Amino acid sequence: MGFLGFFSFLTQEIAIDLGTANTLIIHNDQVVVDEPSIVAIDRESKKIVAVGKKAMMMHEKTHDNLKTIRPLKDGVIANFDAAESMLREMIKMVYSKKPLFPPAWRMVICIPSSITEVERRAVQDSARQAGAKEISLIHEPMAAALGIGIDVTDATGNMIVDIGGGTTGISIISLGGIVCDQSIRIAGDEFTSDIMEAMRKVHHLHIGERTAEQIKIHVGSALTHLDNPPDDIAVNGRDLVTGIPKQVMVTYQQTAEALDKSIFKVEDAILRALEATPPELASDILRRGIHLTGGGALLRGLDKRISQKIRLPVYVADDPLRAVVRGTGIALKNYNKMSFLMR
């Protein structure tokens, strides 16, 4: 095997999509970790009690000694210690059993394109503390474009709208670079709080974040008329008038009304990005349309609504939730050929 062979055996490669809502990790071309970006911490000992799905089960249900933290806000690290602990625990999940020697990790991590230098360093430091020996960063729109099978080095303009948990990134990519870039802090989290607010106003019902998320998944819609509408959902919460738990039925039309303002802001940002596009690239986008990725792309009727407003074809990526991590994995595989990786 030789010394070098042994060394390469110890170096393992992973691609990480560190998202506001979910963190995904690819190892050996497989998505091995797909967990909510949340940790539960014991307040006294400051020890991690749970990470990912287990911590999500505890979210908004904790007692005084426990607290749940979402380390990322608007796509960037808001709590450095929690982010580092979360990364470390999630990297441990890559292996079903503990390896004999801890491997040296080469990581490609995906970051929002609007990230500042300080925020970028926070990601690198967290990864280093979690055991990374070599770190490269890739911008989210680049990763999303790679993940949906676009040749990013081509001299053709492609518009990617990535609606994540914390931010919506609107980017035009050509020749392996980002030509125009708009980022707004209206995305999945904002949609969830819109639904919480609507439940309060319309039904006088106080619901938690997790319940609002479920409403969004089951009956979330961007249009008040859908061709194949989802069934109404029964929602439990606390009556704001009597203080007693009660149940109401929620329709997709109600969620469409609740989300209207936020979706309008997303459309507005897409229009602004198109206005800033050089004319040659604009003609490419007219021909090729707009690609939607990220969890927000799963909102029923969103593609249709944007298409009606902007009068361009809009396509939702296959498995939009994983487009970014798939692209990050492709960048990892072709590590030396990717000139746009930030090392």
C-alpha positions in Angstrom: 0.0 0.0 0.0 2.9 2.4 0.7 3.0 5.5 2.8 1.2 7.7 0.3 -1.5 5.1 -0.3 -2.0 4.9 3.4 -2.2 8.7 3.6 -4.8 8.9 0.8 -6.7 6.2 2.6 -6.8 8.5 5.6 -7.9 11.5 3.6 -11.6 11.4 3.1 -13.6 13.8 0.9 -17.0 15.3 1.8 -19.3 17.9 0.2 -21.4 19.9 2.6 -24.4 22.1 2.0 -24.6 24.1 5.3 -28.1 25.5 5.1 -30.2 27.6 7.4 -32.9 24.9 7.5 -31.1 21.7 6.6 -27.5 20.5 6.4 -26.7 17.8 3.8 -23.4 15.9 3.4 -22.3 13.8 0.4 -19.6 11.2 0.8 -18.6 8.7 -2.0 -21.3 10.2 -4.2 -24.1 9.4 -1.7 -26.1 11.8 0.4 -25.2 10.3 3.8 -26.5 13.0 6.1 -29.7 15.0 5.6 -30.7 16.6 8.9 -32.3 19.9 10.1 -29.7 22.5 11.1 -30.5 22.6 14.8 -28.8 21.5 18.0 -30.1 20.9 21.5 -27.8 22.0 24.3 -27.8 21.5 28.1 -27.8 25.0 29.6 -25.6 24.1 32.6 -23.0 21.8 31.2 -23.1 23.4 27.7 -23.0 19.9 26.3 -24.7 18.9 23.1 -27.7 16.7 23.9 -29.0 16.2 20.4 -28.4 17.2 16.8 -30.6 17.3 13.6 -33.8 15.4 13.6 -33.6 14.5 17.3 -33.1 18.1 18.3 -35.9 19.2 15.9 -38.3 16.9 17.9 -37.4 18.9 21.0 -37.7 22.3 19.3 -40.2 24.6 21.1 -40.9 21.9 23.7 -37.9 22.3 26.0 -37.7 22.8 29.7 -35.5 25.3 31.5 -32.3 23.2 31.4 -32.5 22.6 27.7 -32.4 25.0 24.8 -32.5 24.4 21.0 -30.4 26.6 18.8 -30.5 27.1 15.0 -26.8 28.0 14.4 -27.5 29.6 11.0 -29.6 32.6 10.3 -30.2 34.0 6.8 -27.7 31.5 5.3 -24.8 32.6 7.6 -23.4 31.4 10.9 -25.1 33.3 13.8 -23.8 31.1 16.6 -20.2 30.0 16.1 -19.9 27.4 18.9 -23.2 25.8 18.0 -22.3 25.7 14.3 -19.0 24.0 15.1 -20.6 21.4 17.4 -23.3 20.7 14.8 -20.8 20.2 12.0 -18.7 18.0 14.2 -21.6 15.8 15.2 -23.0 15.6 11.6 -19.6 14.6 10.2 -19.5 11.8 12.8 -22.8 10.6 11.2 -21.0 9.9 7.9 -19.7 6.7 9.4 -22.1 4.1 10.9 -19.3 2.9 13.1 -16.3 4.8 14.5 -13.2 4.6 12.4 -9.9 3.3 13.9 -8.1 6.5 12.8 -10.0 9.8 12.5 -9.6 10.7 8.8 -8.3 14.0 7.5 -11.2 15.7 5.8 -11.1 17.5 2.5 -14.3 19.5 2.4 -16.1 21.5 -0.2 -18.7 23.7 1.5 -21.4 25.7 -0.1 -22.0 29.3 1.0 -24.4 32.1 -0.1 -23.1 34.4 -2.8 -23.9 37.5 -0.7 -21.7 36.3 2.2 -19.2 38.8 3.7 -15.5 38.2 4.4 -16.1 37.8 8.1 -19.0 35.4 7.6 -16.9 33.4 5.2 -14.1 33.1 7.7 -16.6 31.9 10.3 -17.6 29.0 8.0 -13.9 28.1 7.4 -13.1 28.3 11.1 -16.1 26.1 12.0 -15.0 23.5 9.5 -11.4 23.6 10.7 -12.5 23.1 14.3 -14.7 20.2 13.1 -11.6 18.4 11.7 -11.1 19.7 8.1 -7.6 19.8 6.8 -8.4 21.2 3.4 -11.4 23.5 2.8 -12.8 24.9 -0.4 -15.9 27.0 -0.7 -18.4 27.2 -3.6 -21.1 29.8 -4.0 -24.7 28.4 -3.8 -25.9 29.5 -7.2 -22.9 27.8 -8.8 -23.5 24.6 -6.9 -27.3 24.7 -7.7 -26.5 25.1 -11.4 -24.0 22.2 -11.4 -26.6 20.2 -9.4 -29.3 20.6 -12.1 -26.9 19.6 -14.9 -26.0 23.0 -16.4 -22.6 23.4 -17.9 -21.5 26.5 -16.0 -18.3 27.0 -18.0 -20.4 27.6 -21.2 -20.8 31.0 -22.7 -24.5 30.9 -22.2 -26.4 32.8 -19.6 -28.5 30.8 -17.1 -30.7 32.3 -14.4 -30.9 30.4 -11.1 -33.3 31.3 -8.4 -32.4 29.4 -5.2 -35.1 29.7 -2.5 -33.5 28.3 0.6 -34.4 28.6 4.3 -33.0 32.0 5.1 -32.3 33.6 1.8 -33.4 33.6 -1.9 -30.4 34.0 -4.2 -31.1 35.2 -7.7 -28.0 34.8 -9.9 -27.1 34.8 -13.6 -24.2 32.5 -14.4 -22.0 32.5 -17.5 -18.5 31.3 -18.3 -17.9 29.8 -14.8 -18.7 33.0 -13.0 -21.6 34.9 -11.4 -22.5 37.9 -13.6 -25.4 39.4 -11.7 -26.4 38.5 -8.2 -29.3 39.6 -6.0 -30.0 38.1 -2.6 -33.0 38.8 -0.4 -33.7 37.6 3.1 -37.1 36.3 2.1 -37.3 32.5 1.8 -38.6 29.4 3.6 -38.4 30.8 7.2 -40.2 34.0 6.2 -43.0 31.9 4.5 -43.3 29.9 7.8 -43.7 33.1 9.9 -46.2 34.4 7.4 -48.3 31.3 8.0 -48.0 31.7 11.8 -49.1 35.3 11.5 -52.1 34.4 9.3 -53.2 31.7 11.7 -53.2 34.4 14.5 -55.1 36.9 12.4 -57.7 34.7 10.7 -58.3 31.9 13.2 -57.0 33.6 16.5 -54.9 30.5 16.8 -51.4 30.5 18.2 -49.2 27.8 16.6 -45.5 27.0 16.8 -42.8 27.0 14.1 -43.0 23.3 13.5 -46.7 23.3 13.0 -46.5 26.2 10.5 -43.8 24.3 8.6 -46.1 21.3 8.4 -48.9 23.6 7.0 -46.5 24.9 4.4 -45.5 21.4 3.3 -49.0 20.0 3.2 -51.1 22.9 1.9 -48.6 25.6 1.0 -49.4 27.3 -2.3 -48.5 30.4 -4.3 -51.8 30.4 -6.2 -55.4 30.6 -5.0 -56.5 28.3 -7.8 -54.6 25.0 -8.3 -55.5 22.3 -10.9 -54.9 19.5 -8.5 -55.4 21.0 -5.0 -54.2 19.3 -1.8 -56.7 18.2 0.9 -57.3 20.7 3.8 -55.2 20.1 6.9 -56.4 19.9 10.5 -54.2 22.2 12.6 -54.0 22.2 16.4 -52.9 25.2 18.5 -53.9 27.5 21.3 -57.0 29.7 21.1 -55.8 33.3 21.7 -59.2 34.3 23.1 -59.9 31.4 25.5 -56.4 30.1 26.0 -57.7 26.5 25.4 -56.2 24.2 22.7 -58.4 24.0 19.6 -58.4 22.6 16.1 -59.1 24.4 12.8 -59.1 23.3 9.2 -56.7 25.2 6.9 -57.1 25.3 3.1 -54.4 25.9 0.4 -56.2 29.2 -0.5 -55.5 30.5 3.0 -51.8 29.8 2.7 -51.7 31.4 -0.8 -53.1 34.6 0.7 -50.7 34.5 3.7 -47.7 34.0 1.4 -48.8 36.6 -1.2 -46.7 39.5 0.0 -43.5 37.5 0.5 -43.8 35.9 -3.0 -44.4 39.3 -4.5 -41.0 40.4 -3.0 -39.3 37.4 -4.6 -40.9 38.2 -8.0 -39.8 41.9 -7.5 -36.2 40.8 -6.8 -36.2 38.5 -10.0 -37.4 41.6 -12.0 -34.6 43.7 -10.5 -32.0 41.1 -11.4 -33.3 40.9 -15.0 -33.1 44.7 -15.3 -29.4 44.5 -14.4 -28.7 41.7 -16.9 -26.5 42.5 -19.9 -28.6 42.3 -23.2 -26.7 39.3 -24.7 -27.3 37.3 -21.5 -30.9 38.5 -21.3 -31.6 36.9 -24.8 -30.1 33.6 -23.5 -32.5 33.7 -20.5 -35.4 34.4 -22.8 -34.5 31.2 -24.6 -33.6 29.0 -21.7 -36.0 30.3 -19.0 -35.5 30.5 -15.2 -34.5 27.6 -13.0 -35.9 27.3 -9.5 -34.0 25.3 -6.9 -34.1 25.1 -3.0 -36.9 23.9 -0.7 -39.0 27.0 -1.6 -39.2 25.7 -5.2 -41.5 23.0 -3.9 -44.3 25.5 -3.1 -47.3 24.5 -5.2 -47.9 26.8 -8.2 -44.8 29.0 -7.6 -43.3 28.3 -11.1 -46.7 29.1 -12.7 -47.1 32.3 -10.7 -43.6 33.6 -11.5 -44.0 32.7 -15.1 -47.3 34.6 -15.4 -45.7 37.7 -13.8 -42.4 37.7 -15.7 -43.6 36.1 -18.9 -40.6 33.8 -19.1 -40.6 30.0 -18.9 -39.9 28.8 -15.3 -38.6 25.3 -14.5 -38.4 23.6 -11.1 -35.3 21.4 -10.7 -35.7 17.7 -10.1 -35.4 17.2 -6.3 -34.8 20.9 -5.7 -33.9 20.3 -2.0 -30.8 18.4 -3.0 -29.7 20.3 -6.1 -27.2 22.4 -4.2 -25.6 19.5 -2.3 -25.4 17.5 -5.6 -23.6 20.4 -7.3 -21.2 20.7 -4.3 -20.5 16.9 -4.7 -19.8 17.4 -8.4 -17.4 20.2 -7.6 -15.7 17.9 -5.1 -15.3 15.2 -7.7 -13.7 17.5 -10.2 -11.8 19.4 -7.5 -8.8 20.3 -9.6 -10.8 21.4 -12.7 -13.1 23.8 -10.9 -11.4 27.2 -11.2 -14.2 29.0 -9.3 -13.7 27.1 -6.1 -12.4 29.4 -3.4 -9.5 27.8 -1.6 
